[in-house]
Amino acid sequence: MPPSIPVPQSDLKRSFIATLPLGIGMMAAIDEIIFHQILAWHHFFDWGTPAFSLLSDGLLHSGELIFFVLGFFMFADLRSRRRLDLTAAWAGFILGLGAFQLFDGIVDHKLLKLHQIRYVDNLWLYDLVWNAFGLLFIAAGILLYRRARAAARLETGR
């Protein structure tokens, strides 16, 4: 009888952490493409000249690409070692989407006042929707991660 080769266990925590930067980078890209470029509602830094505002969008784009590359290599490493847990990976990605959204809405928009979502008289509805979506993504990511942990406990019997 040939010796059995152990199948590697998936790594929930690393699967979750690996996809956080992918979610952050994705939401930064969505924000930049939709709100900065297509709708032209704001730039990353809305103070100063139009050239400075455009430069700030380029810096945001550079940052999102760094997050994409970091997340991609972490994800690819887990997948190549057959340690990827897809549910935990989705949880990290979704939580990353919400983390960027909420950070942008609270820190960039309100605390640092780098820009507003849109420059209109009645801004509270835009802020409410922006931050509510961030909270929804975070809650969905947390719930999905709990589901992955529960499934892993059932699988291992712990």
N, C-alpha and C positions, 0 to 999 in steps of 0.2 A: 504494500500500500504506500503510495507516494506521500511524503510529508505535506501537511496542509500549510498553505501560505496564508499568514494572517492578513486580513483585509484591514487597511488603515481606518481608524475611526475618524469621522468628520470632526472638525474643530469649530465649534459654534462661535466661540469668542473671537477667534481670528477671522472667521468668515464674516462676522458682523463688522469688525474693525476695518477689514480690507475694503469693504464697500462704502464705508462712511465717506472717504474722500471722493469716491465716484458720485455719490449723491450730492455732495457739496458742490463739486465741479459742474454737475448737470444743472442744478438750480441756478448757479451763477451764470451758466451759458444761456439758460432760458431767460433769465432776467436781462442779460445783456442784449441778446438777439431781439426779444420781443419789446421790452420797455425802453432800451437805450437806442436801438437801431430802427426797428420797424415803426413803433408808435412814436418814438422820439419824445417820450414823456420826461426823461431826465438822463443825466450822465452820472458816472460814479462820483465825481466831484463837480458840483454845479456852480462853484465860485470861480471867478476869473474869466479868462478869455475862452472863446469857443475852441481854440487850439489846445488849451490846457484841459478842457473838458474831454476832448477827443483823446488826448494822451492818457487821461485817467481811465477811460474805457479800455484802452489798450493794455494798461497795467492790470486791470481786472481780468481781461482776457488771458493775459500771461499767468495770472494766479490760478485761474480755473484750469488751464492746461497742466499746470504743475500738479494740481489735485487729481486730474484725470490720469496722468502718467503714474503717479504714486499708487493710486488705487488699482490701476490696471496691473502693475507688476505684483502687487500683493495678491490680487485675485488670481492671476495666472500662476503664481507660485503655489497657492493652495490647490488650485485645480490640477496642476501637473503632479502634485503629490497625493492626489485623490483624498484630500482632507477638507474639501469645500462642502459646507452645508448650505444648500440653496435657500432654505427658508430663512436662516440667519443672515445670509448674504442679502436677500431682499429686504430684510428688516433694517440692516445697516444702510442700505441704499436709500430707502424711504425716510429713515430718520435723518440721514444726511441732507436730503431735500428740505425737510422741515427745519433743520438746524440752521441752514443758510438763510432760509426765508425769514425765520424769526429773528436771527441775529441782524440781518439787514434791516428788518422793520423796526427793531427796537434800538439797536446801537447806531447804525448808519443814518437812519431817518430821524430818530428822536434825540438820542444822546449827543452824537457828534454833529448832527445836522449837515451831513455831507450833501444830501439831496432829499427831496420828497418824492413820493411815488408819482405824483402829478401835481402840477401847480394850478390849483383851483381854490376857490374861496372855501368850500366846504370839504375839508380833507379827511374828516373823521371816518367816513364810510370807506374810503380807500384804505386807511390805516387798519380799520377793523377787519376788512376782508383779507388784506395782505397777511396780517398776523394770525388770523383765524386759520387760514390755509396752512401756515407754518405749524401751528399747534396740532392741526388735524394730521399732518404728515408725521409729526413726532409721536403722537398717540398711536397711529397705525404702525409705526416702526417698533414701538415698545410692545404693543400687543402681538405683533408677528414674532418678535424675539422670544417673548414668553411662550408662544406656541411652539417654537423650535426647541426651547429648553424642555418643555413638557414632553414633546415627542422623543427627545433624546433620552430622557429619564425612563420613559416606557420601553424604549429600545434596549437600554442597558440594564434595566431592572433596578435602578437606584432611585 
